[in-house]
Amino acid sequence: MLSLSNLSPQKGSTKQRKRVGRGPGTGHGKTAGRGHKGFKARSGSGIKPGFEGGQMPLQRRLPKRGFNNVFRKEYAVVNVKELDRLDAGIKVDRQVLVAAGLIRAKDNFVKILGEGELTKKFVVAVDKVSESARRKIENAGGTIEG
């Protein structure tokens, strides 16, 4: 009977690892499978990703395009229809939205957009609110802080 105590891999499915540099009898002694001299025989060497044998590598042949603004702010977007799932009358801030699963904990900035309808009253305290979302929140009797 097969049990955890007598499990073994299928015949031929596993190989012993190659133990290099363990004498001439192994067939991998002396130079340990690296050949004689040359770049690939040295310690710490090896062809790096993107190396094309001395030819100008692709990442240097292609032209640079665009501009990456290191000061750019990424906003997590929440629509007013998603706010409708929350309890009425609460203060909606970043922590509440993370707890509700509407944004991720690593999102630094939050913007409320106006897609959908809002039936409940909220006090909203986030980084940005679109004009249509502001209108819908205030029409539902809510307020926006900040």
N, C-alpha and C positions, 0 to 999 in steps of 0.2 A: 504494500500500500504506500502511496506517495504522501509524504508529509513534509513540513518545513525542515525537519531534521535530516532528511535524506535527499534534498533537492540538489541537483548538479546541472551545470550547463550542458547543452547538447554537444555531442561529439564533434570536434572540429570548429566550434564556434568561438573558442578562446585561444589566444596565443600567449606565450611567455613574452614579457617585454624584452627589448634588445638591450643587453648590458654591455655598453661599449667601453673600450679601454681596459679590458680584463685579461690581457695576455693573447699570444698568437694563436692558441688553440681554439679560441672562440670565433676567429675569422673577423673580429672587430677590434683587434688589439692595435698597438702602436699608434697609428694616426686616427683611430676610432671612427673610421668611415668618412673622414674629411678629406682624404687624398693628401698630396704633398704640396705644401706652401699655398700661396694665393690668398686672395681676399676671404674666400669662404672657409679657409682653414684656420683663420685667426679667431681668437676669443673675442667676444663682443661684436663680431661682424655678422653680416647677413644682409641680404638684399631687402631694403626698406620698401614698404608699400608705395607704389607709384613710380619706383625706379624703372627706367626703360633702357638699361644698358648703356647709359651715356647720352642717348638721344634726349632732346629737350622734352621733359615729361608733359603729359596732357594738361595738367593743372597750371603749367607755366606757358603753354602754347595758346591757351584760350584767353581772349581779352577779358579784362575786368569790367564789370558793369554794375551800375547802381551805387547805392550809398546805404550803409547801415547806421542808423542813428542810435548811439549807445544810451541816449537819454529818453528813448521812446517809452511811453507808458502803455502797457497792454491792459485793456479793460475786459473783465468778465461781464457778459451780457445777460441780463435777466429781464424778461418781458412782464408787463403788468398782469397778464393772464396767469402767469406762474405764481405771482404774489397772492392771487385769489385762493390758492391752496392753503395758505397760512391762516392762523387764527386771527380773527378780527380784533382791531384795537391795539395790537402789539407794536413795539418799536422795531422796524425792520432795519437791521444793520448787517455788517459783514458776517459777524458770528452767527446770527440767526439764519442767514442764507446758507452758510456752510453746514450748520446743524440740519437744515431742511434738505440738504443735498442738491441745492440749486446751483452752487458754485463750488470750486475746489478750495481746499485750505491754502494751497500755494498761490492762489489768485490774490494779487495785492490791491487791485483797484476794481470797483464795481460800477456799472452803469445800468440804469433802468431805462428800458425802451418801451414804447407805447403800443405794442401789438396785443390785440385781444381786449376784453372788457374787464373792468374792475368793479366788484359789487361791495367790497368790504372797505372799512375805514382803517388807514394805517398812518403811523408816523414814520416817515422814511428818512434814514440818515446814511446816505451812501455818497460816493465821490462825485458822480454825475447823474443827471436825470434829463432825458430828452424833453423837448417842448410838449410833444403829444402825451408823453407819460405824465408830465407835471399837470397837464390839464385834466387827465383822467383821475389822477390821485386826488386832486383838489375837488373835482366834481363829485367824487365818492365821499367827500367829507374829511379826507385825510390832509396831513400837512407834510412839508418837506423841510428838513433841518439842514443847515450848512450850505 
